[in-house]
Amino acid sequence: MGTLIEIVIQEPSNDLAQKAISASFNEISRLEKIMSTYLPNSELSKFNSLAGGKIKIPVSPDLLKVIQRGVYWGKLSNGAIDISIGPAVKLWEFNSGTPSPPDVGELKKVSEFINYKDIIIDGNSIGLKKAGMSLNLGSIAKGYAVDQAIKNLKKMGIKSGLVNAGGDLMAFGLKSKTEGWHIGLQHPRKPEEIIASLDIKDKAVATSGDYQRYFIKDKVRYHHILNPKNGWPANQAISATVISDNVMDADALSTALFILGEKKGLALLNSLEGIEGMIFSKSNTASYSSEFHTLPKLSLKNLKTKPPSKQ
């Protein structure tokens, strides 16, 4: 998954606690072997090597669900998130020892293969209209894995816990007799500072930021959240946080908001029922959804804010 994953549970039986945590980590590992583009033998890597043109390939139920949801958010965000971003991600090579920006002409060329509308879903089979297309689920698969880990814990009888995959997290049940889980949101430029904190119970939180994976070349910051329209790092925000009912949606939507920026991002947020969020701009101010201020025990620290949008 390219990140550290933490599982915290409250359970009086040490034996059950260890079994539940092990089963949840095993589930995350299983899903990584399906959806990772870093593993050459993953189901997704094999799919990408075979798909393109008229071929439709049967996929596992997990991969199908995530692709379907990726296309759903692609439509809802008007392509701000696009799981067919694979060709551009491959060119950037963020994990190489000496990363550098790709050739402009090459990036322009592969951008022609990025379009979620060219993903064909036919029953349990997936096709890609153009040879040269490939899927990358980095903006959504991690969230799905956290959701499945939570389901596993609940299935095994755990009543209270938290799973955190590099800031994409979900907490369920109460941490104490009356209180939910208290979490903090990190300042995108000052990692030691918490800019907001709140209580969550049976809720998911995900943050997308330009500080999570990046390199600096000639004093320019290049980060891993690419704009599907041109394959370049999006420059409309420095972080975006979403609170929703599941991590898969929060994960996808935080990426979309980061790419859309303040005005379009808040318009999308405020059109969605039961989902709240905050977009942190380059001017070090945060804009947030219309009901964000009603979140339990919300505290905005060290943070200049703009009034909630009424769009």
N, C-alpha and C positions, 0 to 999 in steps of 0.2 A: 504493500500500500504506500510505500515511500514515506512513512511517518511512524512515530511512536504511538502505540495504542495502550491505553490504561483502562483497566476494569476495576471498579470499586463496588463492593456490595456489603450489605449489612445482613448477617445471617448467624444465628447463635450456634449452628452446627458447623464446626470447622470442616468436617468430612464433606458435607453437602456443598459448602462454600467452595472448596478446592475443586470438586467435581464440576460444579456449575461454571466456574471461571475457566477451567481447562476446556470444557465443551464449547464455550463461547469463543475462546481463542482458536480452537480447531475449526469452528464455523467460519471465522474471518479468514483463516488460512485457506480453507476450501474455496471460498469466493475469490480470493486473490488468484488462485490457480485457474479460475475461469475468466476473470476480467482484466488481469494485468497486461499491459503492453510491454512491460519489462521482461516478462518471462516468455521466451520464444515458444514454449510448449503449452502456453495457456490456450484456452478455448478461443478467446478473442484474437490472439496472435495468429492462430491457425485459420480462423475465419477471415481475417484481413488478408492473409496470403492467398486465399482461394476465391474470395468474393470479387465481384466486378463484372459488368456486362449483364448477361441474361441469367446467370446462375443464381439460384436461391438455395440457401444452405439451412438445414434444420439446426436449431440451437437449443441449448438447455433451458428449462423454465426460468432459472435465475437470470440468465443473459437476456432472454426475451423480455422479461419484466423491466429490466433496467433500460434496454434499448427503447421499448415502448414509452417509458416515462421520459427518457431523453428527448424523443421526438415530440412528446406532449409539451414539454417546457420550451422546446425550440419554436413550436407554433405560438405558444402563449407570449413568448418574449420577442416575437418577430425576428428570430434568428440570432438574438444576442448570445444565447447559449446554443452551441451546435456540436453534437457528438461526432459529426463527420470531420472534425478539426484535425484528425490524425495526420494527414500529409504535412501540415504546417508544424505540428508538435515535433515530428520526426526531424525536420530541418533545423530546429533550434538547438537540439542536443544540450539541454540544461544540465544533464548529469555528467557531461564529459569533464575531464580535468581542466581544460582551458576553453570554456565556452566563448563564442563570439557570435555576433549577429549573422544570419544567413545572407547569401547573395540576394539582392533585391529582385533581380529577374527571376530567380528560382522560386522565391516566395510568391511572387505575382503569378507564376505559372501554376503552382500547386493550389493557390487560392480558388482556382476554377473548379477544383474537385470538392470544395467545401460547400455543402448544401443539404441540410437535413431533409429537404423535400425529395431528395434523390435516394432516400432510404426506403426500401420496399418491405413492408411487413405483410406476409401472407400466411395466416395461421401461425404455426410455430417455426416458420422459415423466414429468413431475412435475406434480402438482396440489395446490392448497391448498383445503381443505374450505370455508373461510369467505371471503367477499368482505371485504376489509379486512386480511387477513393479508399479511405480506411477510417475505422471508428476508433475514437479514444474516449474512454469513459471516466477520465480523471476528475471530471466535475460532478460526478453523480454516484459512481460505484462505491466510494468510501462511505458515503452516507447510507447506502443500501446495506453495506456490511455491518455498520453499527446497528441499524434497525434489526437485522437478523440476529445479531449477538444479543440484543435486548430481548427479542422473542425467545431465544434459547434460555436465557436466565429465568424468565417468567415461567416458561414451560417446566423448568426444573424446580419450581416452587419458591424462587427468590422473590421477596416482596418489595425490596428497596435496593436501588443500585444506580450506577452511572457508568457509561462507556464513553470514553473520549479518544477520538482518533485525530490527533493533531489539531484540536480546536473544533472539530465537528463532533458534537456530543449529544447524548440524550440521558436524562435522569428520570427515574420512575419511583413512585412511592415517596414516603417521607423520610428525611434524614434523621429527624428527631420525632418526638410524639406529635408535634404540631407544625413543624416547619419543613419546607421543601429544601432542595439542594441550592446552596448559595454559590453563584459562579461570578467570575469577573471577566470583563472583556479588556484585552490588552491594547495599549496605545500602539498604533501601527509604526510609529517612529521611535518610541521610547519603551522597549519591552519590559522595563522594570515598573512602568506605570500602568495602573488600572484606570480606564476612562469611564467605565460603567460597571455596575454590579446589579444582580437581580436574583430572585428566587425562582427556581423552576421545579415543576412536578408534572411528570408525564408530558414533557415538552422537549423539543429538540432545538439546538442552537448550532448554527454553522457560520463561519466567517471566511470570506475570501479576501486576501490582501496581497499587495505587491511586495511584501517583506518575507513571504514564506519560501519562495524559491526564486532567486534572482542572481544576476551578476552585474558588475559595473564596468563599462568599457568607455574610455575617453570621457569620463565623468557623467555618463548617461546610464541610468538604471534600466535594465532589461529584465522583466519578470515573466513568469510562466503563464499568466492569464492572458490568452491571445484573443484578439478581436476576430471572430470568424469572417468578417467582411474583407479583411486584408491580410490576416495572419500575423500582424504586429501586436506587441503587448498593448492592452487597452490603457488609455490614459485619462479616463474620466473621473477616477476616484483612487484612493489609496487603500481603502478597505470597505467591506459591506458585510453586515451581519443580519441574519434572518432567524426569527423564532417561529417554529411551526409545530405541527403534530408529529412529523417524522423527519428523520435526518436526511433521507434521500431528497426530499423536496427542498429542505433548507439548504442543502449542499448545492443543488442545481440553481436555486433561485439566488443565493448569495453571489454566485458566479455571474448570473445574468445582470444583477443589480450593479455589480462592479463594472461591468462592460457598458451598461446603459448610462451610468452616471446619475447625478442627483435628480434632475427634472424628470426624465423618462423613467428612471428607476422607481421614484416615489409614486408616479402615476400608476405603474404596474402594481406596486405593493398595495396601494390603497384600493385597487380593484379586486383584491383577493380577500375572501372571507377568512377570518381567524388566523391570519399571518401578519406578523409585525416585523419591522426591521429598521436598520439605521445605516446610512451611507456617510462615510467619513471622506471629506473632500481634501484636495491639495492645500486648501487655505486653513487647514487644521480646525475646521468646523464640521459639526455633525448635523445632518438632517434626518428626520425620522418619520415613520408612518403616523397616521392620525391617532391611533390608539396606543402607540408605543409607551406613552407616559403612564398608562394604566397597568403596566406589567407589575407583578407582585414585588414589593420591596425594591423597586428600581431606585438606584442612586447614580447620578451622573457626576463624576468627579473629574477635575482637571480638564473640563471639556466645554468648549464654546459650542452652543447649539443654536440652531435656527428654529423658529416656531414650526410645529408640525404642518405639513402641507394639507391644504383643504381640497386638493384635486379629487 
